[in-house]
Amino acid sequence: MQIVNCSFLIFALFGEVACAQSINQQRPLLDSLTLKIENNTYPNLHAVLISQNGQLVYEKYFDGYQRDSLQDARSSFKSITSLLTGIAIDKGFIKNTSQKVYRFFPEYTSFQHWDNRKAQMTLKDLLEMKAGFDCEEFNSTKDCEDQMTQTKDWVKFSLDLPLAHSPGKHWSYTSSAPMILSGLIANATKMNMVAFAERYLFKPLGITAYRWTMDSVHHGMTAGSFFIRPADLLKIGQLVSNQGSWQGQQLISKQWIRESTKAKTVIPNFSFIGSARTTAAQPQQTYYGYYWYREQVVTSSSSHTILFASGNGGQYIMVLNDLHLVVVFTGGNYNSWKAKLPFEALARYIIPSFEP
């Protein structure tokens, strides 16, 4: 960490130094946000970090969490899996998202639930949550993840799931889709997923403190259960905000960032803002890309597009490009609507602090 002559706490991130207390004095709504978190208006928040134009302007930890505490990213890690898939394509290990999934797995010679429609499943189907598997975890109507984690080989379990729909036709959220990508990328690159991620993403970003969850045959979990510092989640958001560039190095192609974050698939009858039960913004339709969400934050005076990763309990990486903001929330509101309260905080305190 770089040390400069300030009479208060210094943070170094993205190669820049910010005297956070000085900046916060210019943004009183952020001080109000801190007080609201401390008085439990927003319960079970573990961390809130904000950067603008690559400069850290707010970093607070609560409930005993500290800067070096590792947080389970839960399903927000799926968005990182999307980035890793893009890198594998950029590097030529995978041709494109139109390639057929099951052709990458010659080691699995038989399946209990083979369906000829599976032969047409593409990487794009996995990335868009349109694999067609008989799972639906977004509404907790058919959770396949718990069953998956009881098996030895999570990739094989996922490939062997029965289909409820033809691939590419129906949006149905499942952790098995990104889990298949763990094995697919490993087979395509001839590298363990853990080693691939370290070489091509984490090491270039300077991310060194993290912990994978793995199955018994050493497939790195790519759907969640990945432990990481909130400050490093902020780096992921900054990378996406910068169109795949980090400190002058293009880690991921601009083309992949554009393609993966278009978010054209409608999530039926759902709004993160609406689920937050807030009066600070009006509920809007949520859209899905390649493991990234997109929604408008519409208030009485403004409208901003938010691109974000989302994980159970309140794990969010939020990118607001028009305000040059990246916001990270981590929390412990598992299986509760209160996990959406960061959207209330975003609309009521954070966005107004940075609008012209």
ABEGO torsion letter per residue (X at the ends): XBBBBBABBBBBBGGBBBBAAAAAAABAAAAAAAAAAAAGABBGBABBBBBBGGBBABBBBBGGBBAABBBBAEAAAAAAAAAAAAAAAAAGABABAABBAAAABAABABBAABBAAAAABBAAAAAAGAAGBBBBAAAGABBAAAAAAABABAAAAAAABBBABBBGABBBBBAAAAAAAAAAAAAAAGBBAAAAAAAAAAAAAGBABBBBBBBAAGBBBAAEGBBBBAAAAAAAAAAAAAGGBBGGBBABBAAAAAAAAAGABBBBGBBAAAAAGBAABBBBBBBBBBGBBBBBBBBAABBBBBBBBBBBGGBBBBBBAAAGBBBBBBBABBGBAAAAAAAAAAAAAAAAAABX
